[in-house]
Amino acid sequence: MHQEDHALAQSICMALANGEGDALVPLYNRFHRLFIAVCRRRLVERESAQKVENTFWLELLTGKAICSYEGKASLQTYLLLILARRCHDENRKVLTRRKHEVEPPEDEKAHGAEMADSPEEEMLNRERSLVLAEALAILEEASPRDAALIRMHLSEMDYRSMALAEMGGGGRDEEEIHRKTAAVKKQFTRPNTGAMAKFRAALTRVLLRHGLEWRDLL
């Protein structure tokens, strides 16, 4: 359990409940630059990054997310996962708007309907998600840092973004960031003992437990 992060979150939760408007300042100073960088990377319309990040901080002011944090992952990872979902929601709105702006011909609509996931495919997608979640839980128990790296990888973060995330996001020079990026890449890719190798081992255990094969994840 990430006790320091959990204690910080609980103190912020209490401050928000008491109406202290500056309760999020420590988190803002720690994560603002990282959050805006993640938004710019993940959003279809990068110019929306500031809006999405501002909305996210307003959401955190309600206290719901902060007060629900249990310390199972680092506070940074926890907040990044929520932010990633907000970016996904924004991208979905943008794509929906674009779809309405340029409506495809009727024959293309019919083709799109044929390509939609079948109930069986939806079931398989849910099964794949559960398998990945179970493997991550095993890795989290053995090596929280490696689990955090895998989660960031699954969120499509590159090594530099992972390094910035581990460094707290700001106040660093390029040389320090470069060294940290190299260290993260080494930790992620090291044969047998790296984050990906450990995740593959955990995933193999889960697949065997459920009588599945690697091709079932494809």
C-alpha positions as CSV (number, residue, x, y, z in Angstrom):
1,M,0.0,0.0,0.0
2,H,1.2,3.5,-0.9
3,Q,0.9,4.9,2.7
4,E,2.3,8.4,2.1
5,D,0.1,9.0,-0.9
6,H,-2.9,7.6,1.0
7,A,-2.2,9.9,3.9
8,L,-1.9,12.9,1.6
9,A,-5.1,12.1,-0.2
10,Q,-7.0,11.7,3.1
11,S,-5.7,15.1,4.3
12,I,-6.8,16.7,1.1
13,C,-10.2,15.0,1.4
14,M,-10.7,16.4,4.9
15,A,-9.6,19.9,3.7
16,L,-12.0,19.8,0.8
17,A,-14.8,18.7,3.1
18,N,-14.0,21.7,5.3
19,G,-14.3,24.0,2.3
20,E,-10.6,24.8,1.9
21,G,-10.4,26.0,-1.7
22,D,-6.6,25.7,-1.9
23,A,-6.5,22.1,-0.7
24,L,-5.5,20.9,-4.2
25,V,-2.5,23.3,-4.5
26,P,0.1,20.6,-3.5
27,L,-1.3,18.2,-6.1
28,Y,-1.5,21.0,-8.8
29,N,2.1,21.9,-8.2
30,R,3.2,18.3,-8.4
31,F,1.2,17.1,-11.4
32,H,0.0,20.1,-13.5
33,R,2.8,19.9,-16.1
34,L,2.5,16.1,-16.3
35,F,-1.3,16.2,-16.7
36,I,-1.2,18.9,-19.5
37,A,1.5,16.8,-21.3
38,V,-0.7,13.7,-21.1
39,C,-3.7,15.5,-22.4
40,R,-1.8,16.9,-25.3
41,R,-0.5,13.4,-26.1
42,R,-3.8,11.6,-25.9
43,L,-6.4,14.1,-27.3
44,V,-7.4,14.0,-30.9
45,E,-7.7,17.8,-30.8
46,R,-4.6,18.9,-28.8
47,E,-5.9,22.4,-28.4
48,S,-8.5,21.0,-26.0
49,A,-5.8,19.9,-23.6
50,Q,-6.1,23.0,-21.3
51,K,-9.9,22.7,-21.2
52,V,-9.8,19.0,-20.4
53,E,-7.2,19.5,-17.7
54,N,-9.1,22.4,-16.1
55,T,-12.3,20.4,-16.1
56,F,-10.4,17.5,-14.4
57,W,-9.1,19.8,-11.6
58,L,-12.7,21.0,-11.1
59,E,-13.8,17.4,-10.8
60,L,-11.1,16.8,-8.2
61,L,-12.4,19.7,-6.2
62,T,-15.6,17.8,-5.5
63,G,-13.5,15.4,-3.5
64,K,-15.1,12.2,-4.8
65,A,-12.0,10.9,-6.6
66,I,-9.5,11.9,-3.9
67,C,-11.6,10.5,-1.1
68,S,-12.1,7.2,-2.9
69,Y,-8.4,6.7,-3.3
70,E,-7.3,3.6,-1.3
71,G,-3.6,3.6,-1.9
72,K,-3.5,0.3,-3.9
73,A,-1.6,2.1,-6.7
74,S,0.4,5.3,-6.4
75,L,-1.7,8.5,-6.3
76,Q,-0.1,9.6,-9.6
77,T,-1.1,6.4,-11.4
78,Y,-4.6,6.6,-9.9
79,L,-5.1,10.1,-11.1
80,L,-3.5,9.4,-14.5
81,L,-6.0,6.6,-15.1
82,I,-8.9,8.9,-14.3
83,L,-7.5,11.6,-16.6
84,A,-7.0,9.0,-19.4
85,R,-10.7,8.2,-19.2
86,R,-11.6,11.9,-19.4
87,C,-9.4,12.2,-22.5
88,H,-11.2,9.2,-23.9
89,D,-14.6,10.8,-23.2
90,E,-13.4,14.0,-24.9
91,N,-12.2,12.1,-28.0
92,R,-15.5,10.3,-28.2
93,K,-17.3,13.6,-28.2
94,V,-15.0,15.0,-30.9
95,L,-15.4,11.9,-33.1
96,T,-19.2,12.0,-32.7
97,R,-19.3,15.6,-33.7
98,R,-17.1,15.0,-36.7
99,K,-19.4,12.1,-37.7
100,H,-22.4,14.3,-37.6
101,E,-20.6,17.0,-39.6
102,V,-19.7,14.6,-42.4
103,E,-22.4,11.9,-42.4
104,P,-21.4,8.9,-44.5
105,P,-23.6,7.6,-47.4
106,E,-26.2,5.0,-46.6
107,D,-24.2,2.1,-48.0
108,E,-21.2,3.0,-45.8
109,K,-23.5,3.2,-42.8
110,A,-24.7,-0.4,-43.6
111,H,-21.1,-1.5,-43.9
112,G,-20.3,0.1,-40.5
113,A,-23.2,-1.8,-38.9
114,E,-21.9,-5.1,-40.3
115,M,-18.4,-4.3,-38.8
116,A,-19.8,-3.6,-35.3
117,D,-18.7,-6.0,-32.6
118,S,-21.0,-9.0,-32.3
119,P,-22.2,-10.1,-28.8
120,E,-19.5,-12.9,-28.9
121,E,-16.8,-10.3,-29.7
122,E,-18.0,-8.1,-26.9
123,M,-17.8,-11.1,-24.5
124,L,-14.3,-11.9,-25.6
125,N,-13.3,-8.2,-25.2
126,R,-14.6,-8.3,-21.6
127,E,-12.7,-11.6,-21.0
128,R,-9.5,-10.1,-22.3
129,S,-9.9,-7.1,-20.0
130,L,-10.4,-9.3,-17.0
131,V,-7.4,-11.4,-17.8
132,L,-5.2,-8.3,-18.2
133,A,-6.6,-6.9,-14.9
134,E,-5.9,-10.1,-13.1
135,A,-2.3,-10.3,-14.4
136,L,-1.7,-6.6,-13.4
137,A,-3.0,-7.4,-9.9
138,I,-0.4,-10.2,-9.6
139,L,2.3,-7.9,-10.8
140,E,1.2,-5.1,-8.5
141,E,1.5,-7.4,-5.4
142,A,5.1,-8.5,-6.5
143,S,6.4,-5.2,-7.9
144,P,4.2,-2.0,-7.7
145,R,6.6,0.0,-9.8
146,D,6.6,-2.5,-12.6
147,A,2.8,-2.7,-12.5
148,A,2.7,1.1,-12.7
149,L,5.0,1.1,-15.8
150,I,2.8,-1.5,-17.5
151,R,-0.3,0.5,-16.8
152,M,1.3,3.6,-18.3
153,H,2.4,1.5,-21.3
154,L,-1.2,0.3,-21.7
155,S,-2.3,3.9,-21.6
156,E,0.0,4.5,-24.6
157,M,2.6,6.6,-22.7
158,D,6.1,6.5,-24.2
159,Y,9.3,6.1,-22.1
160,R,9.8,9.9,-21.7
161,S,6.2,10.3,-20.4
162,M,6.7,7.4,-18.0
163,A,9.9,9.0,-16.8
164,L,8.2,12.4,-16.2
165,A,5.4,10.6,-14.4
166,E,7.9,8.9,-12.0
167,M,9.7,12.2,-11.5
168,G,6.6,14.1,-10.5
169,G,6.3,16.0,-13.8
170,G,8.2,19.2,-13.4
171,G,11.2,21.2,-12.3
172,R,13.7,19.0,-14.1
173,D,16.4,19.7,-16.7
174,E,16.7,17.8,-20.0
175,E,19.7,15.9,-18.9
176,E,18.0,14.6,-15.8
177,I,14.9,13.7,-17.9
178,H,17.1,11.9,-20.5
179,R,18.8,9.8,-17.7
180,K,15.5,8.9,-16.2
181,T,14.0,8.0,-19.5
182,A,16.9,5.7,-20.2
183,A,16.5,4.1,-16.8
184,V,12.8,3.6,-17.3
185,K,13.4,2.0,-20.7
186,K,16.0,-0.3,-19.2
187,Q,13.7,-1.3,-16.4
188,F,10.8,-1.9,-18.8
189,T,12.7,-4.0,-21.4
190,R,15.3,-5.9,-19.3
191,P,15.1,-9.6,-20.3
192,N,13.7,-11.9,-17.6
193,T,13.6,-9.2,-14.8
194,G,12.1,-6.2,-16.6
195,A,8.6,-4.9,-16.2
196,M,7.4,-6.4,-19.5
197,A,9.0,-9.8,-18.8
198,K,7.4,-9.9,-15.3
199,F,4.0,-9.0,-16.8
200,R,4.3,-11.7,-19.4
201,A,5.0,-14.2,-16.7
202,A,2.0,-13.1,-14.7
203,L,-0.2,-13.1,-17.8
204,T,1.0,-16.7,-18.6
205,R,-0.1,-17.8,-15.1
206,V,-3.5,-16.3,-15.5
207,L,-4.0,-17.8,-19.0
208,L,-3.1,-21.2,-17.7
209,R,-5.4,-20.8,-14.7
210,H,-8.3,-20.0,-17.1
211,G,-7.4,-22.6,-19.7
212,L,-6.7,-20.0,-22.3
213,E,-3.9,-19.5,-24.8
214,W,-2.0,-16.4,-25.9
215,R,-3.9,-16.4,-29.2
216,D,-7.1,-15.9,-27.2
217,L,-5.8,-12.4,-26.4
218,L,-5.4,-11.5,-30.1
